[in-house]
């Protein structure tokens, strides 16, 4: 148990936070009745959580590099538990939205710290297996959310979806205390970049709000804030995001792959809408129709993570992105006005395999692209680009979906194909499971 105890702690915490991104969706009607709120206002029960996740992931990674990722992980799990209790006991929708936002704070810190701690507690073949298992758990949590949320809401009330987090949090903390080792820290005397955090929080928050609400003038605020963020990061001694990392082609390429995979997830929003409006499935039936993608992704993560740790990250990521492109291409070719849910099956299986392959490889590749004491920074950047990419994907694909679901898949296939080509051409031909560069190595170095 000592060998895989750290993985158990990290996977349990990660399962909980990913579960809460999707478990709420099917409970919204019951929440509306119980709290006397409109369904429109309850959309922010979902958005407040994901919005805070996107805004704070980068800041959480930088703080973890300074104070210690294990300490951040413990604090984030405790905060998540307290916020979950607040959600369950909420007397009105305003309190529920606020508690969900606090959940997002804990979730952002937990996600980034989890990735850094996996890299610190495992190496070589074991690191590949650990990341494969972790990625599979994330996919399984996302897929299980709607089904589990429906069962709990029907039999125990919507509050049960939040009460469930309490025993999970306690078990996670016990496993963490017993098994989890600390990740490398940045040098003593490194200061927290509060100015950068504020500028990035305002800028990224404005971008996401503008996309969600279609409030296009807010992009002006985003542009000013993000420009200020770049200025601050270039001047401070200890930036929350070292902009020199973007001179590393491997770092940038992994982020492109992350955005492409986020568009794949964004596709699923419109697939669910199509299944319920055009094919006339119930929400539960629509969720079941997407299980082949989740199941294939889970199996691919488990199997590939254990076997491809020594293969070039460029090849593994490229293969994953290529399969995702092929799967989306199949959907584009097979879907028409007379299609049923079975028409989705071939594309979902191929796409799921690609996502399962790319997930573990992406995590190891981003950690290998930076020095060890920048692991939290890189993890935060990856989490931020994932959330921003998904929000951007929902907005962009929504414009295309008005014409045809197949066009949504065509756009996503093209982006995934670009990611596949970049992965094969740019990423280094070294061991994906190799340890990150040692502390103090030049961040400004090449790829």
C-alpha positions as CSV (number, residue, x, y, z in Angstrom):
1,X,0.0,0.0,0.0
2,X,2.9,2.4,0.7
3,X,3.9,2.2,-3.0
4,X,0.5,3.2,-4.3
5,X,-0.8,5.0,-1.3
6,X,0.1,8.5,-2.8
7,X,-1.8,7.6,-6.0
8,X,-4.8,6.5,-3.9
9,X,-4.8,9.8,-2.0
10,X,-4.5,11.9,-5.2
11,X,-7.0,9.9,-7.2
12,X,-9.6,10.1,-4.5
13,X,-9.3,13.8,-4.1
14,X,-9.3,14.3,-7.9
15,X,-12.3,12.0,-8.4
16,X,-14.2,14.2,-5.9
17,X,-13.5,17.5,-7.5
18,X,-14.1,16.3,-11.1
19,X,-17.3,14.6,-10.0
20,X,-18.6,18.0,-8.8
21,X,-18.2,19.5,-12.3
22,X,-20.8,17.2,-13.7
23,X,-22.8,15.8,-10.8
24,X,-24.8,19.0,-10.4
25,X,-26.3,19.2,-13.9
26,X,-29.1,16.6,-13.5
27,X,-29.9,17.9,-10.0
28,X,-30.7,21.5,-11.2
29,X,-34.5,21.0,-11.7
30,X,-34.8,19.6,-8.2
31,X,-32.7,22.4,-6.8
32,X,-34.9,24.9,-8.5
33,X,-38.0,23.4,-6.8
34,X,-36.3,23.1,-3.4
35,X,-34.8,26.6,-3.3
36,X,-37.6,28.4,-5.2
37,X,-35.0,29.5,-7.9
38,X,-35.2,29.8,-11.6
39,X,-33.3,27.4,-13.7
40,X,-31.5,30.3,-15.4
41,X,-30.1,31.5,-12.0
42,X,-29.1,27.9,-11.2
43,X,-26.9,27.8,-14.2
44,X,-24.4,29.8,-12.1
45,X,-24.4,26.9,-9.7
46,X,-22.4,25.2,-12.5
47,X,-20.6,28.2,-13.9
48,X,-19.4,29.7,-10.6
49,X,-17.5,26.4,-9.9
50,X,-15.8,26.1,-13.3
51,X,-15.2,29.9,-13.5
52,X,-13.2,29.9,-10.3
53,X,-11.3,26.8,-11.3
54,X,-10.1,28.5,-14.5
55,X,-9.2,31.8,-12.8
56,X,-7.3,30.4,-9.9
57,X,-5.5,27.3,-11.3
58,X,-2.4,29.2,-12.3
59,X,-2.2,31.1,-9.0
60,X,-2.6,27.9,-7.1
61,X,0.2,26.3,-8.9
62,X,2.6,29.2,-8.2
63,X,1.7,29.3,-4.5
64,X,2.2,25.5,-4.2
65,X,5.7,25.8,-5.7
66,X,6.6,28.3,-2.9
67,X,4.8,27.0,0.2
68,X,4.7,23.3,-0.8
69,X,2.3,21.3,-3.0
70,X,1.5,18.8,-0.2
71,X,0.5,21.6,2.1
72,X,-1.7,23.2,-0.6
73,X,-3.3,19.8,-1.3
74,X,-4.2,19.2,2.3
75,X,-5.6,22.8,2.7
76,X,-7.6,22.5,-0.6
77,X,-9.2,19.2,0.4
78,X,-10.2,20.7,3.8
79,X,-11.6,23.8,2.1
80,X,-13.5,21.7,-0.4
81,X,-15.1,19.7,2.4
82,X,-16.2,22.8,4.3
83,X,-17.6,24.4,1.1
84,X,-19.4,21.1,0.2
85,X,-21.1,21.2,3.6
86,X,-22.1,24.8,2.9
87,X,-23.6,23.8,-0.4
88,X,-25.7,21.0,1.2
89,X,-27.0,23.3,3.9
90,X,-27.7,26.3,1.6
91,X,-31.0,28.0,2.4
92,X,-31.2,29.8,-1.0
93,X,-29.6,29.9,-4.4
94,X,-27.3,32.9,-3.6
95,X,-25.7,31.0,-0.8
96,X,-25.4,27.9,-3.0
97,X,-23.6,29.8,-5.7
98,X,-21.2,31.4,-3.2
99,X,-20.5,28.0,-1.7
100,X,-19.9,26.5,-5.1
101,X,-17.4,29.3,-5.8
102,X,-15.5,28.4,-2.6
103,X,-15.6,24.8,-3.8
104,X,-13.9,26.1,-7.0
105,X,-11.1,27.6,-4.9
106,X,-10.4,24.3,-3.3
107,X,-10.8,22.4,-6.5
108,X,-8.3,24.6,-8.4
109,X,-5.6,24.2,-5.7
110,X,-6.3,20.5,-5.4
111,X,-6.1,19.8,-9.2
112,X,-2.8,21.6,-9.7
113,X,-1.2,20.2,-6.5
114,X,-2.3,16.7,-7.5
115,X,-0.5,16.8,-10.8
116,X,2.7,18.1,-9.2
117,X,2.6,15.6,-6.4
118,X,2.2,12.7,-8.8
119,X,5.4,13.8,-10.7
120,X,7.2,14.1,-7.4
121,X,6.1,10.8,-5.9
122,X,6.7,8.6,-9.0
123,X,9.3,8.3,-11.7
124,X,10.0,6.2,-14.8
125,X,7.6,3.4,-15.5
126,X,5.7,4.0,-12.3
127,X,5.1,7.6,-13.2
128,X,3.6,6.6,-16.5
129,X,1.3,4.1,-14.7
130,X,0.4,6.6,-12.1
131,X,-0.6,9.3,-14.6
132,X,-2.5,6.7,-16.7
133,X,-4.5,5.7,-13.6
134,X,-5.1,9.3,-12.6
135,X,-6.3,10.3,-16.0
136,X,-8.6,7.3,-16.1
137,X,-10.1,8.3,-12.8
138,X,-10.7,11.8,-14.0
139,X,-12.5,10.6,-17.1
140,X,-14.5,8.1,-15.0
141,X,-15.5,10.8,-12.5
142,X,-16.7,13.1,-15.3
143,X,-18.7,10.3,-16.9
144,X,-20.1,9.0,-13.6
145,X,-21.3,12.5,-12.5
146,X,-24.7,12.7,-14.3
147,X,-25.6,9.1,-13.5
148,X,-24.6,9.3,-9.8
149,X,-26.2,12.8,-9.5
150,X,-29.5,11.4,-10.8
151,X,-29.5,8.4,-8.5
152,X,-28.6,10.5,-5.4
153,X,-31.1,13.2,-6.2
154,X,-33.9,10.8,-6.8
155,X,-33.4,8.7,-3.7
156,X,-31.8,11.1,-1.2
157,X,-32.4,14.6,-2.4
158,X,-30.0,17.0,-4.2
159,X,-28.2,17.8,-0.9
160,X,-26.8,14.2,-1.0
161,X,-24.5,15.0,-3.9
162,X,-22.6,17.4,-1.6
163,X,-22.8,15.4,1.6
164,X,-21.0,12.6,-0.3
165,X,-17.9,14.8,-0.4
166,X,-17.5,14.8,3.4
167,X,-16.4,11.1,3.9
168,X,-14.4,11.2,0.7
169,X,-12.5,14.3,2.0
170,X,-11.8,12.7,5.4
171,X,-10.4,9.5,3.7
172,X,-8.3,11.6,1.3
173,X,-6.7,13.6,4.2
174,X,-5.9,10.4,6.1
175,X,-4.2,8.8,3.0
176,X,-2.3,12.1,2.4
177,X,-1.0,12.3,5.9
178,X,0.3,8.7,5.8
179,X,1.6,8.3,2.3
180,X,2.1,11.5,0.3
181,X,5.6,13.0,0.0
182,X,6.3,16.7,-0.7
183,X,7.2,18.0,-4.1
184,X,10.2,20.3,-4.8
185,X,9.8,23.9,-3.8
186,X,11.2,27.1,-5.3
187,X,14.3,28.6,-3.6
188,X,13.8,30.1,-0.1
189,X,13.0,33.8,-0.2
190,X,10.7,33.4,-3.3
191,X,7.8,35.8,-2.9
192,X,4.2,35.3,-3.9
193,X,3.3,37.5,-7.0
194,X,0.1,39.1,-5.8
195,X,0.1,41.7,-8.6
196,X,0.3,39.0,-11.2
197,X,-2.4,37.0,-9.5
198,X,-4.8,40.0,-9.4
199,X,-4.1,41.0,-13.1
200,X,-4.5,37.4,-14.3
201,X,-7.6,36.8,-12.2
202,X,-9.4,39.9,-13.6
203,X,-8.2,39.2,-17.2
204,X,-9.1,35.5,-17.3
205,X,-12.3,36.1,-15.4
206,X,-13.4,38.8,-17.8
207,X,-12.7,36.5,-20.8
208,X,-14.7,33.7,-19.4
209,X,-17.6,35.9,-18.3
210,X,-17.7,37.5,-21.7
211,X,-17.9,34.1,-23.4
212,X,-20.5,32.7,-21.0
213,X,-22.8,35.8,-21.1
214,X,-21.9,37.0,-24.6
215,X,-21.0,40.3,-23.0
216,X,-18.5,41.3,-25.8
217,X,-17.6,44.8,-24.4
218,X,-16.1,43.0,-21.3
219,X,-13.3,41.8,-23.6
220,X,-11.9,45.4,-23.4
221,X,-11.4,44.9,-19.7
222,X,-9.8,41.5,-20.3
223,X,-7.4,43.0,-22.8
224,X,-6.3,45.7,-20.4
225,X,-5.9,43.3,-17.5
226,X,-4.0,40.7,-19.4
227,X,-1.7,43.3,-20.9
228,X,-1.1,44.5,-17.3
229,X,-0.4,40.9,-16.4
230,X,2.4,40.5,-19.0
231,X,3.9,43.8,-17.9
232,X,3.9,42.7,-14.2
233,X,5.4,39.3,-15.0
234,X,8.2,40.8,-17.0
235,X,9.2,43.1,-14.1
236,X,8.7,41.1,-10.9
237,X,11.6,39.1,-9.5
238,X,9.4,36.0,-8.7
239,X,6.6,35.8,-11.3
240,X,3.6,33.5,-10.9
241,X,4.1,32.5,-14.6
242,X,7.6,32.7,-16.0
243,X,6.9,34.0,-19.5
244,X,10.3,32.5,-20.6
245,X,8.5,29.1,-20.5
246,X,6.7,30.1,-23.7
247,X,10.0,30.1,-25.5
248,X,10.0,26.4,-24.9
249,X,8.4,24.8,-27.9
250,X,7.6,21.6,-26.0
251,X,5.7,23.6,-23.3
252,X,3.6,25.5,-25.9
253,X,2.9,22.4,-27.9
254,X,1.5,20.5,-24.9
255,X,-0.8,23.5,-24.2
256,X,-2.1,23.4,-27.8
257,X,-2.9,19.7,-27.3
258,X,-4.7,20.6,-24.1
259,X,-6.9,23.2,-25.9
260,X,-7.6,20.7,-28.7
261,X,-8.8,18.1,-26.2
262,X,-10.9,20.8,-24.4
263,X,-12.7,21.3,-27.7
264,X,-13.5,17.6,-27.8
265,X,-15.1,17.9,-24.4
266,X,-17.0,21.0,-25.5
267,X,-18.4,18.9,-28.4
268,X,-20.1,16.7,-25.9
269,X,-22.3,19.5,-24.7
270,X,-23.8,19.8,-28.1
271,X,-24.0,16.0,-28.5
272,X,-26.1,15.9,-25.3
273,X,-28.4,18.6,-26.6
274,X,-28.7,16.9,-30.0
275,X,-29.5,13.6,-28.3
276,X,-32.3,15.1,-26.2
277,X,-33.8,17.5,-28.8
278,X,-33.3,15.7,-32.2
279,X,-33.2,12.0,-31.1
280,X,-35.6,12.6,-28.1
281,X,-33.7,10.7,-25.5
282,X,-34.1,11.5,-21.8
283,X,-31.2,13.1,-19.9
284,X,-30.3,9.7,-18.4
285,X,-30.5,8.0,-21.8
286,X,-28.3,10.7,-23.3
287,X,-25.7,10.2,-20.5
288,X,-25.7,6.4,-21.1
289,X,-25.2,7.0,-24.9
290,X,-21.9,8.7,-24.1
291,X,-20.6,5.9,-21.9
292,X,-18.7,4.3,-24.8
293,X,-16.4,7.3,-25.0
294,X,-15.8,7.3,-21.2
295,X,-15.3,3.5,-21.1
296,X,-12.8,3.5,-24.0
297,X,-10.9,6.5,-22.5
298,X,-10.7,4.8,-19.1
299,X,-9.3,1.5,-20.6
300,X,-6.9,3.3,-22.9
301,X,-5.5,5.4,-20.0
302,X,-5.0,2.3,-17.8
303,X,-3.4,0.2,-20.5
304,X,-1.4,2.8,-22.4
305,X,-0.1,4.6,-19.2
306,X,1.6,1.3,-18.1
307,X,3.1,0.5,-21.5
308,X,4.2,3.6,-23.3
309,X,6.2,5.4,-20.5
310,X,9.4,4.9,-22.5
311,X,7.9,6.1,-25.9
312,X,8.5,9.6,-27.1
313,X,5.9,12.1,-25.7
314,X,5.6,13.5,-29.2
315,X,4.6,10.1,-30.6
316,X,2.1,9.3,-27.8
317,X,0.5,12.7,-27.8
318,X,0.5,12.8,-31.6
319,X,-1.2,9.4,-31.7
320,X,-3.8,10.5,-29.2
321,X,-4.6,13.7,-31.0
322,X,-4.7,11.9,-34.4
323,X,-7.2,9.3,-33.0
324,X,-9.4,12.2,-31.6
325,X,-9.3,13.8,-35.0
326,X,-10.3,10.6,-36.7
327,X,-13.1,10.0,-34.2
328,X,-14.5,13.5,-34.8
329,X,-14.1,13.0,-38.5
330,X,-16.2,9.8,-38.3
331,X,-19.0,11.7,-36.5
332,X,-18.9,14.4,-39.3
333,X,-19.3,11.7,-42.0
334,X,-21.9,9.5,-40.2
335,X,-24.3,12.0,-38.8
336,X,-27.3,13.3,-40.8
337,X,-30.9,14.2,-40.1
338,X,-32.0,10.5,-39.8
339,X,-29.2,9.5,-37.4
340,X,-29.8,7.8,-34.1
341,X,-27.6,7.5,-31.0
342,X,-26.0,4.4,-32.6
343,X,-24.5,6.6,-35.3
344,X,-22.3,8.2,-32.7
345,X,-20.8,4.9,-31.5
346,X,-17.8,4.4,-33.9
347,X,-16.6,8.0,-33.5
348,X,-17.1,7.9,-29.7
349,X,-15.0,4.8,-29.4
350,X,-12.1,6.1,-31.5
351,X,-12.2,9.6,-29.9
352,X,-12.2,8.0,-26.4
353,X,-9.2,5.9,-27.2
354,X,-7.3,9.1,-28.3
355,X,-8.2,11.0,-25.2
356,X,-7.2,8.1,-23.0
357,X,-3.8,7.9,-24.7
358,X,-3.1,11.6,-24.7
359,X,-4.1,12.3,-21.1
360,X,-1.2,10.5,-19.3
361,X,1.3,11.6,-21.9
362,X,0.3,15.2,-21.7
363,X,0.8,15.3,-17.9
364,X,4.2,13.7,-18.1
365,X,5.2,15.9,-21.1
366,X,4.3,19.2,-19.4
367,X,6.3,18.3,-16.3
368,X,9.3,17.2,-18.4
369,X,9.2,20.5,-20.2
370,X,10.1,22.6,-17.1
371,X,12.5,22.5,-14.2
372,X,11.3,20.6,-11.1
373,X,10.7,23.7,-9.1
374,X,8.3,25.0,-11.8
375,X,6.1,21.9,-11.7
376,X,3.2,23.7,-10.0
377,X,3.5,26.6,-12.4
378,X,3.3,24.2,-15.4
379,X,0.5,22.3,-13.8
380,X,-1.4,25.5,-13.2
381,X,-0.9,26.6,-16.8
382,X,-2.1,23.3,-18.1
383,X,-5.2,23.4,-15.9
384,X,-5.9,27.0,-16.8
385,X,-5.6,26.3,-20.6
386,X,-7.9,23.3,-20.2
387,X,-10.7,25.3,-18.5
388,X,-10.3,28.3,-20.8
389,X,-10.2,26.0,-23.9
390,X,-13.4,24.3,-22.8
391,X,-15.1,27.6,-22.3
392,X,-13.9,28.9,-25.6
393,X,-14.9,25.6,-27.3
394,X,-18.5,25.8,-26.0
395,X,-18.7,29.4,-27.3
396,X,-17.2,28.8,-30.7
397,X,-18.9,25.5,-31.4
398,X,-22.2,27.0,-30.3
399,X,-22.0,29.3,-33.3
400,X,-21.3,26.4,-35.6
401,X,-24.0,24.1,-34.0
402,X,-26.7,26.5,-35.1
403,X,-26.1,25.1,-38.6
404,X,-25.3,21.4,-38.1
405,X,-23.9,19.1,-35.4
406,X,-21.6,17.6,-38.0
407,X,-19.9,20.9,-38.5
408,X,-19.1,21.0,-34.7
409,X,-17.1,17.8,-35.2
410,X,-15.4,19.0,-38.3
411,X,-14.0,22.1,-36.5
412,X,-12.8,19.9,-33.6
413,X,-11.3,17.3,-36.0
414,X,-9.3,20.1,-37.7
415,X,-7.9,21.4,-34.4
416,X,-7.0,17.9,-33.2
417,X,-5.2,17.3,-36.4
418,X,-3.1,20.4,-36.0
419,X,-2.3,19.3,-32.5
420,X,-1.2,15.9,-33.7
421,X,1.2,17.4,-36.3
422,X,2.7,19.8,-33.8
423,X,3.2,17.0,-31.3
424,X,5.1,14.8,-33.8
425,X,7.2,17.7,-35.1
426,X,8.0,19.7,-32.0
427,X,8.1,17.5,-28.9
428,X,11.4,15.9,-28.0
429,X,12.3,12.3,-28.8
430,X,13.1,11.4,-25.2
431,X,11.6,9.3,-22.4
432,X,8.2,10.7,-21.5
433,X,8.6,9.4,-18.0
434,X,12.0,10.9,-17.4
435,X,12.3,13.2,-14.4
436,X,12.0,17.0,-14.9
437,X,15.1,19.1,-15.2
438,X,16.8,19.8,-12.0
439,X,16.1,22.9,-9.9
440,X,17.9,25.9,-11.1
441,X,18.2,24.9,-14.7
442,X,17.7,27.6,-17.3
443,X,14.0,28.2,-17.9
444,X,14.9,30.2,-21.0
445,X,16.6,27.3,-22.6
446,X,15.2,25.7,-25.7
447,X,12.7,23.0,-25.9
